[in-house]
Every structure is written in structure tokens, then in C-alpha cells.
Amino acid sequence: MRAVSLPAARVGTLAALLVAGLLLSGCASQTPKTDEHTGRHVLVRSAAVTTTHITVLPDLTYADNGGVAERLDICMPAAAQGSSIAFRPAIVAIHGGSWMEGDKAEPQWRRECQWLASAGYVVADVDYRLAPVHHFPDALDDVESAVEWMRAPAQASRFGIDPTLIGAFGGSAGGNLASLLGTAGRGALDVGHRVAAVVELSGPVDLTGRTAESDILKPRVLSYLGCASFAACPQAVAASPVDNVDSTDSPFLILHSTDELVPLAQSTSFAARLRAAHVPVTLVTVPGTLHSIAMLTPDLRTRIIAFYRSVLIHHASAATTS
């Protein structure tokens, strides 16, 4: 086969697009097929499996949107299911992919699900409706439904979940959605779709166009919002965690690389807004360009688990689910 030469500028553009796609999808090594009717990426599913003391229960339906099942995977310490131990705190994990790509069953997100479960949490790794088939607030509605599903007495009892202690974990677009879980609504953090703690990595938290963004990120944000431009997009404010902060919000741990695709200014502004509202927040900046879960080192993983343990305080007595 004859080699084809491309102009250097075009090679650079194609390389940048490839890298950005991998970053925004949470560093996926492969692109799953998209169902043109549902917007859902289709991957080969596995049956329930237990590895290294972690049980994974895949494809549990948590919502039904017009006959389309929305599903999540449960990762949990193997001893938790059906045991009589005290109920455990839980975490909703939300994959990235610029609201257009990604899947809970991708290897890198399955790894994060199992890692969090290995620290003693019941983890729900969630799929949600994707753009461009679906626009905001569909994805947010889905992750809120997932929290409510986990908190319901039937699921709390089945999986050993303490319904008063549910946190969120998300990267990239998943970081935006996790942050919305932490800022949506007001009042107690142990009811409805409220969460008690949020860890977000590289989340685009300002979708109004006020923060300079790359030419690659802008069309993805607008596609998710269902807008032709930022100038005529009122839903951008509701989709921006930075504009939804109040004093009853969840404690936050925010991780962001200094020179990555999503501007660091988004996280610094968000952290400042949370502090101004007297919401506990820690912002950790990581030198370099790594995005979302790609930035995680053993030290950062230790810090994340320490944050969850300090906020999702599990008392010795079992939680009641009645």
C-alpha cells in the first residue's frame, strides 16, 4: 500500500483531535458503537463476576425513559451482599466523554468502580443519556434518578447501602454531573437525589461561555446544551455548577491539571464560589496536561479515599432502611 503524505499542519490537527477525543472520553482506548436511536454506546456485557473480593453486578435498570432502560453496574465488597454487617456508605460514579461518549463498562471506569469498592463503598457506575440525541437536563435527570434508586429502601437493603451517606465521583463531563448533584437543590444531604460528598476531576463547571475554551470543547458543550451559540442559551446557567452554589451544598474535593483541555480557571472559580458560600472545599492542582482519571496517582487516590472517609462518616450501628 502506498504511503500518503499529509501536510504537517493537517497531521497536527488530526493528532490534536485524536488526543482530545481520548481525553474527553476518560482516556478510552476504543470507541464503542453508538445506537442511533438512544444515543447509548453499546459494549459487550459480562455476567455478574467476583474478583479480588469485589462483586460486580452489571446492567441493573435504575430508570425507564420512554421504554428505554437506563442501567448501572454495582461494584461492592463481596462480603456485603446478603450479609448482616452494618450498612455501608455508597458512591455514584459518573463516566466522562463530553456528554456524547463513554460507557460505564469501559475498562478504565470499571477499574475505578472496583477501586472505590475495594475501599469499602458500594459503588453504582452509571450510564446516562448522551448528546446529540439527548440534551440537558436529560443526563442530570438520569444521575439524579440513580441516586434516588440507590437510596430507595429496596436497593439499600439489597446492597447494604446506608441511604444517608451517598457520595458522587465523576471525571470530565462526569465531573460536571457529579458537581451538579452536589449543588442541585437545597437542604439536607440525605434525601432525594442529594449527595453528601463530591469528588470531581477536570469538570467543566461553567458552560456559559464566560471562560475561554478550546475550539474542540465548545461545540461539544453546545451540542449537549442543545444550543447554536452561548449568547442564546438560557439553560447554560442551570447546567453550570458554578451558578448553582448555596450554603447547603455538599463538601467538595476538586482535582484539576494546570494545563489541560478544560481551563483550570473553571475549577478555581468554582472553588472560590463554594468557599464564599461556606461550603467545605479542597482544590488540588496537578502539574501537566493529564485530564480526568488519567491524572490519578497512588497519592491522589489515597487523598480521595481519605476525603470520603472524613465526610461519609459511617457509625457503628446499622442504618435503618424502613
N, C-alpha and C positions, 0 to 999 in steps of 0.2 A: 504494500500500500504506500502510495506516495505521501510524503510528509507535506503538510500545508502550513505555510508561514503566515503568521498574523502580525499586523503592526504592533509594536511594543505597547502603545497606549491601549489598544484593544485587549491585549493579553492582561495588562494590569487591571483593566476594568472587569474582565471576566473573573480574574482571581479574587478581586475585592468582593464581587457579588457572591462567589462561592464561599469565601470566608465568612461574610456577613450572614449568609443563609445557615451555615453551620453554627455560628454563634447564637443567632436568634432562636434556633431550634434546640438550644441547650447542648450544642456540640454533638448532634446526632451524626452517626457515621453512615446512615442510609435514610432514604426518603420513602416513607410508606405511601401506598396508593390512596388517593382521596376518592370517597364516594361522592359523586357529583350532586346527589340529591340531599344528603345530610351534612356534607362538609366534613364528615368524620374520616380520619385516616384509619385504614384497615391493616392490622397486623395479625400474624398467626398467633392464636391464643393457646395457652397451655392450661392443663387441668390444675387443680389445687396441688401445691407442692410444698414440702417442708425441707428446708436446707439450713444447716448450721443453726438449728434451734429456732428458725423463723418459719412460720407458716404463711404462705401466700394463697389467698383465695381470690381468683381473678373474676372479673366481669360480673360483679353484683350490680343489679339495677337499683339506682337510687332515685330516679325520676323518669317520668314518661311524658315526653313533649310531642303531642300530636301523633302518638303511636310509635315514636322513635325512642327507644330506651337509651337513657344516659347511664353510663356504667362507671364503676370504680373498682380498684383492686384493694383488698385489705392485706396488709402485712402486720404480723403480730408475733410476739414471743409464743413459741409453740405451746408452752405450758398454760397460756392464758385461756385458750378456747376450751370452754366446758369445764373450767376449773372453779374452785371455790375461793380463790385468792381475792384480795381486795381489788376493786375496780381500778383500772389504770387511766392516766391521762391519755388523750388522743391528739393526733395531729392530722390535718388535712394537707396533703402535698399536691401542689399545682404546677404542672409542667409548663415550660416555655414554648416559644415558637411563634412570636409576634402575633398571637391570637389567630394565626392562619394555619399553623402546622403543629406537629408534635403529637405524642400519644403517651399515655400512662405506661404502656407496656414496652416502650423503648428501653434498651438495656441500661442506659445511664440513669433513667428515672426509677427503674426497678431497683437499681443499686441503692439509690437514695432512700427509697421506701424501706428496704431491708436494713439499711444502716440505722435509720431512726427507730425501727422496731427493735433492733439489737440493743438500743439504749433503754428499752423498757416501755416504749409507747405503742399504742395501737394506731396504725397509720392507714389512712384512706388516700390512695393515689388516684386522682380524679381525672376523668375525661370531661370535656365540656364542648359546647357547640362552637364552631370555628367560622371565621370570616373566610372568604367574602359571602358565603351562603347566609351566615348569621351575623348580625351587628349588635353592638352594645344596646341594651344590657343583657343579652341572652347568656353570655358566658358568666357574667356576675350572678345572674339568677340561678345558673346551674351550680356554681360552687356554694352559693348560699343554701340551695336545696340539699347539697351533700352534707353540710354541717347540720342542718335540721334532721336529716336522715340518721346521721350518727348519734345525735342527741336523743332520738326517739327511744322510749323505753324498750321496745323490742330489740333494737340494734345494740343499745347499751348493755342489755342483759346477755345477748348472744355473744358479743365480742369482749365483754368485760370492760366497758368504757365508763369512766367517770364523766357523766354528762355536764358536770360543772367545770371541767378542765379540758377544753378543746382549744388547741392552738392551730396556727397556719404556717406553712412553709412554701415558698414559691420563688422561682427564678425567672428573670426577664419578664415576658408577658404574664407568667405565673406570679411574679413578684408584684406586678400591678394588681392582679386579682386578690392576692393574699393581703395586700395593703388596703384594698377596698373592704375586705372582710373586717380588717382591724379598725376602719374608720366609718363604716356604714352604720347608721342608726345611732342611738344614744342610750345611755343607761347601763344596766347590769350586763356583765360579760358572760353570763352562764345561761342565757335563754335564747330561744330562736336561732338565728344564724350568727349571733355574736360569737367572737372568739376571744380567748383570754391572753393570747400572746401571738406575736407575728415575727417570723424571720423572713426577710426578703432580700434577694440578691439581684442587683442590677435592674431593679424595676423601673420602667418608665412611669413615673408618678405624676407627671404633668403632661396631659395630652392636648393642651390648648394651643400649642404652637408658640408659647411665650419663650420657651427655651430652644436655643439653636439646636437643630437636629440634622443628622446626615440625610443626604438625598435618598439613601436606601430606606431609612426608618420612616420618613414622612409618609410615603404612600401606603405603607402597612398600617400606620396609625389611622389614616383617613379611611382606609378600607374597613378596618374594624369598627370605626365610628359610623360608617355609612354616610360620609360627608365628602363633598367635592373640594372643600377648602376649609381651613381653620376659621376663616372670617365668618362663615355662615354655618356654625356647628355648635349649637347650644348644648348638645349632650356631652361635649368635651369636658365641661366642668364636672358633671356628675361622674364621669369616668376617670377623673383625676383625684387620687387620694389626697394630694396636697391641698385641694379645695374643700375637703370634707372633714377636716380635723376638728375635734372638740375635746373637752377635758375628760370625757368618759371613754376615750379610745383605749385600745389595747397597748400594753408595753411593746416596744419595737426593738429589734436588732436588725440594723441595715448594713449590708456589705456591698461595696461598690469599688471597682477598679478605677484607677486615676485617669487612664487614657483609653477607655473602651468605647464601644459604639454608642451606648446611652450616656449622655453627658453627666459627669459627676455632679454638676450644679443641680440636677434634679434631686439627688439624694441629700445634698447639703441643705437645699431649701426646704425639703420635706422634714428633715430632722429639726431644723430651726423652727418650723411651724409647730411641730409636736412639742418641742421644749417650751415654746411660748404658751402653749395650752396646758403646760404642766403634766404632759404625758411622759412617762419614763421612756427614754430612747438612747440607744448607743449606735453611733455611726462608725464603722470600721472601713477605712480606705486601704486598698491593696494596690501597691505599685504595679504598673503594667497595663496590659490590654485584655487580660482574660475576662470573660463575660459569664455571668450567672454561675452555675455549679462548676464550671471549668476552673474557677478561682479557688475552689475549696482545697485546703491543705489539712494535714492532721491537726495543726494548731487551731485552724478556724473551725474544724469540726468539733474539737474539744470545747471551743468557746460557744458554739451553738448549743450543744447539749447542756453546758453549764447555765446558759440563759434560760432554756426551757425548764431546767430543774429549779431555778430560782423563782420562776414565775408560776409554773404549773405545779404548785406545791400539793403533793398527794399525801393526805393524812392517813394514819394507820387504819382507821375504821373504813369499812367498805361503803361506797356511795350507794344511796338508795335510788332506784330507778322507777319507783311506783308513783 
